[in-house]
């Protein structure tokens, strides 16, 4: 009896499970946070972020990463609204950036470990 090749599912290939989807969503979130920081001085700019749990849930139910990220994108509510209508608060953005970067690195590390394990298995180590 031969083994069948891994098949794709709603969260990416079965080889990486949910971690491939997590990496895609974290990358999208990073883009939004960077955009917020870049527009900190733009009058009227509204800071946005991805509700990560909602995006991941949408992704696991079959949406592609772009759709999942778009449906889970929310405007931030500022703690101290500015007079020019800009809702970017640099402290909030820097904290979100750092948190997301740690999550991205952890997910990438897991995927690297998975690849290393498969490589060792294929080599017979």
C-alpha atoms as a printed R data frame, in Angstrom:
    type eleno elety resid chain resno       x      y      z
1   ATOM     1    CA   UNK     A     1   0.000  0.000  0.000
2   ATOM     2    CA   UNK     A     2   1.555  3.335 -1.035
3   ATOM     3    CA   UNK     A     3   1.274  6.548  0.902
4   ATOM     4    CA   UNK     A     4  -0.661  9.317 -0.765
5   ATOM     5    CA   UNK     A     5   0.936 12.738 -1.125
6   ATOM     6    CA   UNK     A     6  -0.104 15.519  1.218
7   ATOM     7    CA   UNK     A     7  -3.190 17.364  0.081
8   ATOM     8    CA   UNK     A     8  -4.107 21.012  0.485
9   ATOM     9    CA   UNK     A     9  -6.844 21.960  2.894
10  ATOM    10    CA   UNK     A    10  -8.408 25.213  4.042
11  ATOM    11    CA   UNK     A    11  -5.367 26.113  6.127
12  ATOM    12    CA   UNK     A    12  -2.675 25.307  3.583
13  ATOM    13    CA   UNK     A    13  -0.796 22.126  3.010
14  ATOM    14    CA   UNK     A    14  -1.159 19.345  5.554
15  ATOM    15    CA   UNK     A    15   2.628 19.389  5.824
16  ATOM    16    CA   UNK     A    16   2.566 22.646  7.778
17  ATOM    17    CA   UNK     A    17  -1.005 22.535  9.043
18  ATOM    18    CA   UNK     A    18  -2.338 25.805 10.345
19  ATOM    19    CA   UNK     A    19   1.120 27.392 10.555
20  ATOM    20    CA   UNK     A    20   1.209 28.341  6.876
21  ATOM    21    CA   UNK     A    21  -2.055 30.264  7.279
22  ATOM    22    CA   UNK     A    22  -0.790 31.901 10.469
23  ATOM    23    CA   UNK     A    23   2.336 33.089  8.656
24  ATOM    24    CA   UNK     A    24   0.265 34.591  5.822
25  ATOM    25    CA   UNK     A    25  -2.041 36.419  8.220
26  ATOM    26    CA   UNK     A    26   0.818 37.706 10.374
27  ATOM    27    CA   UNK     A    27   2.453 39.056  7.229
28  ATOM    28    CA   UNK     A    28  -0.754 40.882  6.277
29  ATOM    29    CA   UNK     A    29  -1.079 42.279  9.783
30  ATOM    30    CA   UNK     A    30   2.515 43.484  9.678
31  ATOM    31    CA   UNK     A    31   1.719 45.387  6.483
32  ATOM    32    CA   UNK     A    32  -1.226 47.167  8.105
33  ATOM    33    CA   UNK     A    33   0.758 48.100 11.199
34  ATOM    34    CA   UNK     A    34   3.642 49.437  9.095
35  ATOM    35    CA   UNK     A    35   1.136 51.463  7.054
36  ATOM    36    CA   UNK     A    36  -0.294 52.904 10.275
37  ATOM    37    CA   UNK     A    37   3.161 53.931 11.483
38  ATOM    38    CA   UNK     A    38   4.020 55.456  8.097
39  ATOM    39    CA   UNK     A    39   0.834 57.539  8.201
40  ATOM    40    CA   UNK     A    40   1.181 58.750 11.794
41  ATOM    41    CA   UNK     A    41   1.393 62.338 10.582
42  ATOM    42    CA   UNK     A    42  -1.323 62.157  7.925
43  ATOM    43    CA   UNK     A    43  -4.384 64.194  8.921
44  ATOM    44    CA   UNK     A    44  -7.556 62.127  8.910
45  ATOM    45    CA   UNK     A    45  -5.767 58.772  8.574
46  ATOM    46    CA   UNK     A    46  -7.625 55.988 10.376
47  ATOM    47    CA   UNK     A    47  -5.422 53.292 11.918
48  ATOM    48    CA   UNK     A    48  -6.430 49.724 11.083
49  ATOM    49    CA   UNK     A    49  -5.520 46.297 12.397
50  ATOM    50    CA   UNK     A    50  -6.496 42.712 11.792
51  ATOM    51    CA   UNK     A    51  -8.517 40.876 14.405
52  ATOM    52    CA   UNK     A    52  -6.135 37.946 14.252
53  ATOM    53    CA   UNK     A    53  -8.436 35.392 15.886
54  ATOM    54    CA   UNK     A    54 -11.306 36.274 13.524
55  ATOM    55    CA   UNK     A    55  -9.006 36.145 10.483
56  ATOM    56    CA   UNK     A    56  -7.597 32.766 11.480
57  ATOM    57    CA   UNK     A    57 -11.084 31.405 12.065
58  ATOM    58    CA   UNK     A    58 -12.190 32.635  8.626
59  ATOM    59    CA   UNK     A    59  -9.058 31.103  7.099
60  ATOM    60    CA   UNK     A    60  -9.705 27.720  8.692
61  ATOM    61    CA   UNK     A    61 -13.260 27.779  7.317
62  ATOM    62    CA   UNK     A    62 -12.017 28.022  3.742
63  ATOM    63    CA   UNK     A    63 -11.389 31.677  2.908
64  ATOM    64    CA   UNK     A    64  -8.080 32.467  1.292
65  ATOM    65    CA   UNK     A    65  -5.658 34.582  3.323
66  ATOM    66    CA   UNK     A    66  -6.470 37.853  1.542
67  ATOM    67    CA   UNK     A    67 -10.222 37.420  2.083
68  ATOM    68    CA   UNK     A    68  -9.765 36.347  5.697
69  ATOM    69    CA   UNK     A    69  -7.541 39.333  6.432
70  ATOM    70    CA   UNK     A    70  -9.924 41.748  4.694
71  ATOM    71    CA   UNK     A    71 -12.995 40.518  6.575
72  ATOM    72    CA   UNK     A    72 -11.175 40.730  9.900
73  ATOM    73    CA   UNK     A    73  -9.716 44.221  9.352
74  ATOM    74    CA   UNK     A    74 -10.990 46.715 11.896
75  ATOM    75    CA   UNK     A    75 -10.384 50.399 12.580
76  ATOM    76    CA   UNK     A    76  -8.580 51.109 15.828
77  ATOM    77    CA   UNK     A    77 -10.348 53.151 18.475
78  ATOM    78    CA   UNK     A    78  -7.845 55.701 19.760
79  ATOM    79    CA   UNK     A    79  -7.286 56.216 23.474
80  ATOM    80    CA   UNK     A    80  -6.529 59.915 22.915
81  ATOM    81    CA   UNK     A    81  -8.089 61.171 19.664
82  ATOM    82    CA   UNK     A    82  -6.060 63.813 17.838
83  ATOM    83    CA   UNK     A    83  -7.463 67.126 16.648
84  ATOM    84    CA   UNK     A    84  -6.650 66.370 12.996
85  ATOM    85    CA   UNK     A    85  -8.675 63.127 12.965
86  ATOM    86    CA   UNK     A    86  -5.655 60.821 12.765
87  ATOM    87    CA   UNK     A    87  -6.162 57.744 14.967
88  ATOM    88    CA   UNK     A    88  -2.580 56.411 14.867
89  ATOM    89    CA   UNK     A    89  -1.015 56.144 18.319
90  ATOM    90    CA   UNK     A    90   2.642 55.262 17.946
91  ATOM    91    CA   UNK     A    91   2.917 53.448 21.290
92  ATOM    92    CA   UNK     A    92   0.000 51.188 20.359
93  ATOM    93    CA   UNK     A    93   1.420 50.551 16.896
94  ATOM    94    CA   UNK     A    94   4.914 49.792 18.189
95  ATOM    95    CA   UNK     A    95   3.507 47.344 20.725
96  ATOM    96    CA   UNK     A    96   1.365 45.627 18.081
97  ATOM    97    CA   UNK     A    97   4.355 45.504 15.720
98  ATOM    98    CA   UNK     A    98   6.584 43.875 18.358
99  ATOM    99    CA   UNK     A    99   3.904 41.360 19.361
100 ATOM   100    CA   UNK     A   100   3.222 40.430 15.752
101 ATOM   101    CA   UNK     A   101   6.949 40.148 14.962
102 ATOM   102    CA   UNK     A   102   7.435 37.710 17.849
103 ATOM   103    CA   UNK     A   103   4.476 35.620 16.645
104 ATOM   104    CA   UNK     A   104   5.790 35.683 13.073
105 ATOM   105    CA   UNK     A   105   9.270 34.583 14.191
106 ATOM   106    CA   UNK     A   106   7.841 31.789 16.355
107 ATOM   107    CA   UNK     A   107   5.703 30.481 13.501
108 ATOM   108    CA   UNK     A   108   8.617 30.663 11.082
109 ATOM   109    CA   UNK     A   109  10.792 28.798 13.586
110 ATOM   110    CA   UNK     A   110   8.189 26.037 13.866
111 ATOM   111    CA   UNK     A   111   7.999 25.699 10.082
112 ATOM   112    CA   UNK     A   112  11.806 25.604  9.835
113 ATOM   113    CA   UNK     A   113  11.887 22.865 12.464
114 ATOM   114    CA   UNK     A   114   9.287 20.894 10.543
115 ATOM   115    CA   UNK     A   115  11.332 21.197  7.337
116 ATOM   116    CA   UNK     A   116  14.500 20.128  9.170
117 ATOM   117    CA   UNK     A   117  12.706 17.078 10.571
118 ATOM   118    CA   UNK     A   118  11.438 16.065  7.137
119 ATOM   119    CA   UNK     A   119  14.875 16.634  5.596
120 ATOM   120    CA   UNK     A   120  16.505 14.425  8.233
121 ATOM   121    CA   UNK     A   121  13.889 11.734  7.665
122 ATOM   122    CA   UNK     A   122  14.445 11.793  3.927
123 ATOM   123    CA   UNK     A   123  18.220 11.555  4.389
124 ATOM   124    CA   UNK     A   124  17.798  8.701  6.836
125 ATOM   125    CA   UNK     A   125  19.532 10.492  9.734
